């Protein structure tokens, strides 16, 4: 039985960072909205209360029954979670004299297992406008900062043997963020010293446990799955294949807007992984549907709808299919059940997905509780080639949203050729792994150029490269001028139809990573 930590989400922007820190300590955890938690799981070892955009003194402030939790499990409150705990037990929480945001130094006042191997004075990150002014009876201060009297606290309760049981802690700072330099050690101490976790949740453990669970769930039934050549779908398919072998039927569709030679290369890799995958060349079908379409959202929807039509057609050629495999990962799951509901859609999802109502299939989602970096580690454990695991994110609509305006076969071939030069150049110059995502955009403008004694009137491409952690925010990558000059020359000299190359130095926000 896998031991588990439950993270109650009160709406903090940092909740996923708590989960990632717990997972990095090889302890399995799940995020649940504060009002939807199930505490009956016997594998549960502890509870963490997240931060929140609310004040504990708001009329509609979210609450949880901390008093009942600590009867059975250790609890750690973080920021709002700490303030809520103090208030629920009779303490006093009020507006701070000034908003406490940014770096501070935690000064330890008492020894405690929570602070083992942590410096007596250590940098932490504050983000709150309330402060605990007075702790409840039976609570004691563990640490302060220069500006607040309670940076960390604990509740001490006596058990029947007369020894102290330290089961409830609170931190008014965020240990999960990068700027809390020893924050992850504090979280590890909570997991190992307080909750008694063993840290046995590793990629190898996940693979063994998941394959066994898939065998039990699927049995002799058949599973169909759309594959994209991306990390998530490939790792998910490999896990399912380990469980049921040739009863997994993979469909890989060439939608006409893949990268250069990608269709053949991906099918070759799938063959090496012994995956049962059929490649479907549907390029002309997609080009026909996209003809004359210039609106980015319309192009996305056409590609999504056309993909479903092709996938549905292939599915009907198979008999006895009862289940659908998908590469859903944890951030998608968290978003769909967040405290405040799904966030506002800025544009259609990057990844093509969805099914027609006529396909009534049971879902198989072996990665639905993994973060992206965990998916890659599991993929490495499964022996999936590193060039596939570590390749940059690529949008579901593919090059269609990197061709501004109408998509035609001629434009696709131009962009594929230019993009291949750029990406291969990043790899050969040791820059590919230093950026989070890179790509080439074909602009809907032509400009005058001169080649030899001839005047040209050809397309312009923009090169894009960003650094990021998760794609939520991104900065433009400061690639060397010499490299950019080399790539510009290579593209202009080798791709007839392009005579100008520019570099995008926009960050997200205000720009987005993709141009459409």
C-alpha positions as CSV (number, residue, x, y, z in Angstrom):
1,X,0.0,0.0,0.0
2,X,1.5,3.4,-1.1
3,X,1.6,5.8,1.8
4,X,-0.1,9.1,1.1
5,X,-0.1,12.8,2.1
6,X,-3.3,14.8,1.5
7,X,-2.9,18.5,0.5
8,X,-6.1,20.5,1.2
9,X,-6.3,23.3,-1.4
10,X,-7.7,26.6,-0.2
11,X,-6.9,28.2,-3.6
12,X,-3.3,29.2,-3.3
13,X,-1.2,29.8,-6.5
14,X,1.5,27.7,-4.8
15,X,-0.4,24.6,-4.0
16,X,1.1,22.6,-6.9
17,X,4.5,23.6,-5.7
18,X,3.8,21.9,-2.3
19,X,2.8,18.7,-4.1
20,X,5.9,18.8,-6.2
21,X,8.1,19.2,-3.2
22,X,6.4,16.3,-1.5
23,X,6.8,14.1,-4.6
24,X,10.5,15.1,-4.9
25,X,10.9,13.6,-1.4
26,X,9.6,10.3,-2.9
27,X,6.3,10.5,-1.0
28,X,3.0,10.2,-2.8
29,X,0.5,13.0,-2.3
30,X,-2.8,14.2,-3.8
31,X,-4.3,17.7,-3.9
32,X,-8.0,18.0,-3.1
33,X,-10.3,21.0,-2.6
34,X,-10.6,21.7,1.1
35,X,-14.3,20.8,1.1
36,X,-14.0,17.5,-0.8
37,X,-11.4,15.5,1.1
38,X,-11.8,11.8,2.0
39,X,-9.9,10.9,5.2
40,X,-10.8,7.2,5.3
41,X,-7.8,6.0,3.2
42,X,-5.8,3.8,5.6
43,X,-2.6,4.8,3.6
44,X,-3.0,8.4,4.7
45,X,0.0,9.6,6.8
46,X,-0.6,13.3,7.2
47,X,-2.3,16.4,6.0
48,X,-1.0,19.7,4.7
49,X,-3.2,22.8,4.6
50,X,-2.3,25.2,1.7
51,X,-2.3,28.9,1.4
52,X,-5.2,31.0,0.0
53,X,-6.0,34.3,-1.6
54,X,-8.6,34.8,1.2
55,X,-8.1,36.3,4.6
56,X,-9.2,34.0,7.5
57,X,-11.4,37.0,8.7
58,X,-13.4,37.2,5.4
59,X,-17.0,36.3,5.8
60,X,-16.7,33.7,3.1
61,X,-13.3,32.4,4.2
62,X,-12.9,28.6,3.5
63,X,-12.6,26.4,6.6
64,X,-11.7,22.9,7.5
65,X,-12.1,20.8,10.7
66,X,-8.5,20.8,11.8
67,X,-9.5,19.7,15.3
68,X,-10.8,16.4,14.0
69,X,-7.8,15.8,11.7
70,X,-5.2,15.9,14.5
71,X,-7.0,13.1,16.4
72,X,-5.6,10.7,13.8
73,X,-3.0,12.5,11.6
74,X,-0.2,15.0,11.8
75,X,-1.2,18.4,10.2
76,X,1.0,21.1,8.8
77,X,-0.6,24.5,8.0
78,X,1.1,26.7,5.4
79,X,0.5,30.5,5.5
80,X,-3.4,30.7,5.3
81,X,-3.4,27.1,6.6
82,X,-1.4,28.2,9.7
83,X,-3.5,31.3,10.3
84,X,-6.8,29.3,9.9
85,X,-5.5,26.8,12.4
86,X,-4.5,29.5,14.9
87,X,-7.9,31.1,14.6
88,X,-9.9,27.9,14.8
89,X,-8.2,27.0,18.1
90,X,-8.9,30.5,19.6
91,X,-5.9,32.5,18.6
92,X,-6.0,36.0,17.2
93,X,-5.3,36.8,13.5
94,X,-5.3,40.4,12.3
95,X,-4.3,42.6,9.4
96,X,-0.5,43.2,9.5
97,X,0.7,46.7,10.1
98,X,2.3,46.3,6.6
99,X,1.8,43.7,4.0
100,X,4.5,41.0,4.4
101,X,5.7,39.9,1.0
102,X,9.0,38.7,-0.2
103,X,12.2,37.5,1.5
104,X,12.6,37.4,5.3
105,X,14.8,35.5,7.7
106,X,13.3,32.9,10.0
107,X,15.0,32.8,13.4
108,X,14.5,29.6,15.3
109,X,13.5,29.9,18.9
110,X,13.2,26.2,19.9
111,X,14.6,22.9,18.8
112,X,12.1,20.7,17.0
113,X,12.2,17.7,14.7
114,X,10.6,20.0,12.0
115,X,13.8,22.0,11.9
116,X,16.4,19.2,11.9
117,X,19.3,20.1,9.6
118,X,17.9,23.6,9.1
119,X,20.1,26.6,9.9
120,X,19.1,28.6,13.1
121,X,18.6,31.6,10.8
122,X,17.4,30.9,7.3
123,X,15.8,32.7,4.4
124,X,12.1,32.2,3.8
125,X,9.4,33.7,1.5
126,X,6.4,35.6,2.9
127,X,3.2,36.3,1.1
128,X,0.4,37.4,3.4
129,X,-1.4,40.5,4.6
130,X,-2.7,39.0,7.9
131,X,-0.5,37.9,10.8
132,X,-0.9,35.7,13.9
133,X,-0.9,38.2,16.8
134,X,-1.7,35.7,19.5
135,X,-1.4,31.9,19.6
136,X,-4.1,29.8,21.2
137,X,-3.6,28.2,24.6
138,X,-1.5,25.0,24.3
139,X,0.5,26.4,21.3
140,X,4.1,27.6,21.3
141,X,6.3,29.6,19.1
142,X,9.0,27.7,17.2
143,X,10.4,30.6,15.1
144,X,10.1,34.3,14.5
145,X,11.3,36.8,11.9
146,X,12.4,40.4,12.3
147,X,8.9,41.6,11.5
148,X,6.5,38.9,12.9
149,X,6.4,37.3,16.3
150,X,5.0,33.9,15.0
151,X,6.8,32.6,11.9
152,X,6.3,28.9,13.0
153,X,4.4,27.2,15.8
154,X,3.3,23.9,17.1
155,X,0.5,22.5,19.3
156,X,1.6,20.2,22.0
157,X,-0.8,17.6,23.3
158,X,-0.1,15.0,26.0
159,X,-0.8,11.3,25.2
160,X,-1.7,8.8,28.0
161,X,1.9,7.9,28.5
162,X,2.7,11.5,29.5
163,X,5.0,12.2,26.6
164,X,4.4,15.0,24.1
165,X,2.8,14.2,20.8
166,X,3.7,16.8,18.3
167,X,0.9,16.6,15.7
168,X,0.0,20.1,14.6
169,X,2.4,22.6,13.1
170,X,2.0,26.0,11.3
171,X,4.3,28.1,9.1
172,X,3.5,31.7,8.2
173,X,5.8,31.5,5.3
174,X,5.9,29.3,2.1
175,X,8.5,26.5,2.4
176,X,7.6,25.2,-1.0
177,X,8.9,28.1,-3.1
178,X,12.4,28.4,-4.4
179,X,13.1,31.5,-2.3
180,X,12.7,29.6,1.0
181,X,16.3,28.2,0.8
182,X,15.8,25.4,3.3
183,X,12.0,25.1,2.9
184,X,12.2,21.7,1.2
185,X,14.2,20.3,4.1
186,X,11.5,21.5,6.5
187,X,8.9,19.7,4.4
188,X,11.0,16.6,4.3
189,X,11.2,16.7,8.1
190,X,7.5,17.0,8.4
191,X,7.1,14.0,6.0
192,X,9.8,11.8,7.6
193,X,10.1,12.9,11.2
194,X,6.5,13.9,12.0
195,X,4.4,11.7,9.7
196,X,6.7,8.7,9.6
197,X,6.9,8.4,5.8
198,X,9.5,6.0,4.4
199,X,9.9,7.7,1.0
200,X,9.4,4.6,-1.1
201,X,7.5,6.2,-4.0
202,X,10.0,6.0,-6.8
203,X,9.7,5.7,-10.7
204,X,10.4,2.0,-10.4
205,X,7.8,1.5,-7.7
206,X,5.3,3.5,-9.8
207,X,5.9,1.3,-12.9
208,X,5.5,-1.9,-11.0
209,X,2.4,-0.8,-9.1
210,X,0.8,0.8,-12.2
211,X,1.3,-2.2,-14.5
212,X,-0.2,-4.5,-11.9
213,X,-3.2,-2.2,-11.5
214,X,-3.7,-1.9,-15.2
215,X,-3.6,-5.7,-15.6
216,X,-6.3,-6.0,-13.0
217,X,-8.4,-3.1,-14.4
218,X,-8.2,-4.0,-18.1
219,X,-8.1,-7.8,-18.0
220,X,-8.6,-9.3,-21.5
221,X,-10.3,-6.2,-22.8
222,X,-9.0,-4.2,-25.8
223,X,-7.8,-0.6,-25.5
224,X,-7.5,2.0,-28.3
225,X,-5.4,5.1,-27.9
226,X,-4.5,8.1,-30.0
227,X,-0.7,8.8,-29.9
228,X,1.0,12.1,-30.7
229,X,4.7,11.3,-30.4
230,X,4.7,13.4,-27.3
231,X,6.0,12.4,-23.9
232,X,2.6,11.9,-22.1
233,X,0.9,9.7,-24.7
234,X,4.1,7.7,-25.3
235,X,4.7,6.9,-21.6
236,X,1.0,6.2,-21.0
237,X,0.9,3.8,-24.0
238,X,4.1,2.0,-22.9
239,X,2.7,1.4,-19.4
240,X,-0.6,0.0,-20.9
241,X,1.4,-2.1,-23.4
242,X,3.5,-3.6,-20.5
243,X,0.2,-4.7,-19.0
244,X,-1.8,-5.9,-22.0
245,X,0.6,-6.2,-24.9
246,X,-1.0,-6.3,-28.4
247,X,-4.4,-5.7,-26.9
248,X,-3.4,-2.0,-27.0
249,X,-4.2,-0.5,-30.4
250,X,-2.4,2.8,-31.0
251,X,-3.4,5.3,-33.7
252,X,-0.8,7.9,-34.8
253,X,-2.3,10.4,-37.3
254,X,-0.2,12.5,-39.7
255,X,-2.3,15.7,-39.7
256,X,-0.1,17.4,-42.2
257,X,1.3,19.9,-39.7
258,X,3.8,17.7,-37.9
259,X,7.5,18.6,-37.9
260,X,9.8,17.5,-40.7
261,X,10.1,13.7,-41.0
262,X,8.3,13.4,-37.6
263,X,5.7,10.9,-38.8
264,X,8.4,8.3,-39.9
265,X,10.7,9.0,-37.0
266,X,8.0,8.5,-34.3
267,X,6.6,5.3,-35.9
268,X,10.2,3.9,-35.9
269,X,10.5,4.7,-32.2
270,X,7.2,3.1,-31.4
271,X,8.4,0.0,-33.3
272,X,11.5,-0.1,-31.1
273,X,9.3,0.1,-28.0
274,X,7.3,-2.8,-29.3
275,X,4.1,-0.7,-29.3
276,X,1.2,-1.9,-31.5
277,X,0.7,1.4,-33.4
278,X,-0.9,2.1,-36.8
279,X,0.2,5.2,-38.7
280,X,-2.5,7.0,-40.6
281,X,-1.5,9.5,-43.4
282,X,-4.4,12.0,-43.4
283,X,-2.5,15.0,-44.6
284,X,-4.6,15.8,-47.7
285,X,-7.8,15.4,-45.6
286,X,-6.6,18.0,-43.1
287,X,-5.3,20.4,-45.8
288,X,-8.8,20.3,-47.5
289,X,-10.5,21.1,-44.2
290,X,-8.1,24.0,-43.5
291,X,-8.3,25.6,-46.9
292,X,-9.2,29.3,-46.7
293,X,-9.3,29.4,-42.9
294,X,-7.2,32.1,-41.3
295,X,-8.7,32.6,-37.8
296,X,-6.5,30.9,-35.1
297,X,-9.3,29.5,-33.0
298,X,-11.2,28.2,-36.1
299,X,-8.0,26.4,-37.2
300,X,-7.6,24.8,-33.8
301,X,-11.2,23.6,-33.8
302,X,-11.0,22.3,-37.4
303,X,-7.9,20.3,-36.5
304,X,-9.5,18.9,-33.3
305,X,-12.7,18.0,-35.1
306,X,-11.0,16.5,-38.1
307,X,-8.7,14.5,-35.8
308,X,-11.7,13.0,-34.0
309,X,-13.3,12.1,-37.4
310,X,-10.1,10.3,-38.5
311,X,-9.7,8.6,-35.1
312,X,-13.4,7.5,-35.0
313,X,-13.1,6.1,-38.5
314,X,-10.0,4.0,-37.6
315,X,-11.7,2.9,-34.3
316,X,-14.6,1.5,-36.3
317,X,-12.2,-0.7,-38.3
318,X,-11.4,-2.6,-35.0
319,X,-13.7,-5.0,-33.2
320,X,-14.2,-5.4,-29.5
321,X,-12.7,-2.1,-28.3
322,X,-14.1,-1.3,-24.8
323,X,-11.6,1.2,-23.4
324,X,-9.8,4.4,-24.3
325,X,-6.2,5.1,-23.2
326,X,-5.2,8.8,-22.6
327,X,-2.1,10.6,-21.5
328,X,-3.9,12.9,-19.0
329,X,-1.5,14.2,-16.4
330,X,-2.0,15.7,-12.9
331,X,-2.1,19.4,-13.7
332,X,-5.1,18.8,-16.0
333,X,-6.9,16.9,-13.2
334,X,-6.1,19.6,-10.6
335,X,-7.4,22.3,-12.9
336,X,-10.7,20.5,-13.5
337,X,-11.4,20.1,-9.8
338,X,-9.9,23.3,-8.5
339,X,-11.3,25.2,-5.5
340,X,-12.9,27.8,-7.7
341,X,-13.7,25.6,-10.7
342,X,-11.9,25.6,-14.0
343,X,-10.1,28.8,-14.9
344,X,-11.3,31.0,-17.8
345,X,-10.3,29.6,-21.2
346,X,-7.8,31.9,-22.9
347,X,-7.8,29.7,-26.0
348,X,-8.6,26.2,-26.9
349,X,-6.3,23.6,-25.2
350,X,-3.0,23.0,-27.0
351,X,-3.5,19.2,-27.2
352,X,-6.0,17.7,-29.6
353,X,-8.5,15.6,-27.7
354,X,-12.1,14.8,-27.1
355,X,-14.4,12.1,-28.4
356,X,-17.7,12.0,-30.3
357,X,-20.7,11.1,-28.2
358,X,-21.1,7.9,-30.1
359,X,-17.9,6.4,-28.6
360,X,-18.8,5.1,-25.2
361,X,-15.5,3.9,-23.9
362,X,-14.1,3.5,-20.4
363,X,-11.1,5.6,-19.8
364,X,-7.6,4.3,-18.9
365,X,-5.4,7.1,-17.6
366,X,-2.2,5.7,-16.0
367,X,-0.5,9.1,-15.6
368,X,-3.4,11.1,-14.2
369,X,-1.6,11.6,-10.8
370,X,1.9,12.5,-12.2
371,X,3.5,15.9,-12.9
372,X,5.3,16.4,-16.2
373,X,8.8,15.9,-14.7
374,X,7.6,12.7,-13.0
375,X,6.3,11.4,-16.4
376,X,9.8,11.9,-17.8
377,X,11.4,10.0,-14.9
378,X,8.9,7.1,-15.4
379,X,9.6,7.2,-19.1
380,X,13.3,6.8,-18.5
381,X,12.6,3.9,-16.2
382,X,10.6,2.3,-19.1
383,X,13.5,2.7,-21.4
384,X,12.0,5.3,-23.7
385,X,14.7,7.2,-25.7
386,X,15.8,10.5,-24.1
387,X,15.3,12.4,-27.4
388,X,11.6,11.6,-27.1
389,X,11.4,12.2,-23.4
390,X,13.2,15.5,-23.4
391,X,11.9,17.1,-26.5
392,X,10.2,20.5,-26.2
393,X,6.4,20.8,-25.8
394,X,4.6,20.9,-29.2
395,X,1.1,22.2,-29.6
396,X,-1.7,19.7,-30.6
397,X,-2.6,21.8,-33.7
398,X,1.1,21.6,-34.6
399,X,2.5,23.9,-37.3
400,X,-1.0,25.1,-38.2
401,X,-0.7,27.7,-35.4
402,X,2.8,28.6,-36.3
403,X,1.7,29.5,-39.9
404,X,-0.1,32.8,-39.4
405,X,-3.0,33.0,-41.8
406,X,-4.1,30.2,-44.2
407,X,-2.4,26.8,-44.0
408,X,-1.3,25.3,-47.3
409,X,0.9,22.4,-48.1
410,X,3.5,24.7,-49.6
411,X,3.7,26.8,-46.5
412,X,3.9,23.7,-44.3
413,X,6.9,22.5,-46.3
414,X,8.6,25.9,-46.0
415,X,8.1,26.0,-42.3
416,X,9.1,22.4,-41.8
417,X,12.4,23.0,-43.6
418,X,13.2,26.2,-41.7
419,X,12.2,24.7,-38.3
420,X,14.3,21.6,-38.8
421,X,17.4,23.8,-39.4
422,X,16.6,25.8,-36.3
423,X,15.9,22.8,-34.0
424,X,18.9,20.8,-35.3
425,X,21.1,23.8,-34.9
426,X,20.0,24.2,-31.2
427,X,20.9,20.6,-30.6
428,X,24.3,20.7,-32.4
429,X,25.3,23.8,-30.5
430,X,24.3,22.4,-27.1
431,X,21.5,24.9,-26.7
432,X,18.4,22.7,-27.0
433,X,18.2,21.5,-23.4
434,X,18.9,25.0,-22.1
435,X,15.6,26.4,-23.4
436,X,12.1,25.2,-22.5
437,X,10.5,25.5,-25.9
438,X,11.6,26.6,-29.3
439,X,10.0,26.9,-32.7
440,X,9.8,28.7,-36.0
441,X,6.8,30.9,-37.1
442,X,6.0,31.6,-40.7
443,X,4.7,35.2,-41.0
444,X,1.9,36.2,-43.5
445,X,4.2,38.9,-45.0
446,X,6.7,38.9,-47.9
447,X,9.6,41.3,-48.1
448,X,12.1,42.3,-50.7
449,X,15.5,40.7,-50.6
450,X,18.6,40.4,-52.9
451,X,20.4,37.2,-53.7
452,X,23.3,37.5,-56.1
453,X,22.1,39.9,-58.8
454,X,18.4,38.9,-58.4
455,X,15.7,40.7,-56.5
456,X,13.6,38.3,-54.3
457,X,10.1,38.8,-52.8
458,X,9.7,36.0,-50.2
459,X,8.4,35.0,-46.8
460,X,9.7,36.0,-43.4
461,X,10.1,33.6,-40.4
462,X,10.4,34.4,-36.8
463,X,12.5,32.3,-34.4
464,X,11.1,31.7,-30.9
465,X,12.9,30.3,-27.9
466,X,11.8,30.7,-24.2
467,X,13.0,29.7,-20.8
468,X,10.3,28.5,-18.3
469,X,9.5,26.0,-15.6
470,X,5.9,25.1,-16.5
471,X,4.9,27.3,-19.4
472,X,2.7,29.5,-17.2
473,X,5.2,32.3,-17.4
474,X,8.2,32.5,-19.8
475,X,11.1,34.7,-20.7
476,X,12.7,34.9,-24.1
477,X,15.9,32.9,-24.3
478,X,19.1,35.0,-24.7
479,X,20.6,32.9,-27.5
480,X,24.1,33.9,-28.7
481,X,24.1,36.4,-31.5
482,X,26.6,34.2,-33.4
483,X,24.2,31.3,-33.2
484,X,21.3,33.4,-34.5
485,X,23.4,34.7,-37.3
486,X,24.4,31.2,-38.3
487,X,20.8,29.9,-38.3
488,X,19.6,32.9,-40.2
489,X,22.2,32.2,-43.0
490,X,21.4,28.5,-43.0
491,X,17.6,29.1,-43.4
492,X,17.9,31.8,-46.1
493,X,20.6,29.9,-48.1
494,X,18.8,26.5,-47.9
495,X,15.0,27.2,-47.9
496,X,13.9,28.8,-51.2
497,X,10.9,31.0,-50.4
498,X,12.3,32.6,-47.2
499,X,14.6,35.6,-47.4
500,X,14.3,37.2,-43.9
501,X,14.7,35.8,-40.4
502,X,13.8,37.7,-37.2
503,X,14.0,36.8,-33.5
504,X,11.1,37.2,-31.0
505,X,12.2,38.8,-27.7
506,X,8.7,38.9,-26.1
507,X,8.0,37.4,-22.7
508,X,4.9,35.8,-21.3
509,X,3.0,37.7,-20.1
510,X,2.1,39.9,-21.9
511,X,2.8,37.8,-25.0
512,X,2.0,34.1,-25.2
513,X,4.6,31.4,-26.2
514,X,2.8,30.5,-29.4
515,X,1.8,33.3,-31.8
516,X,-1.7,32.0,-32.3
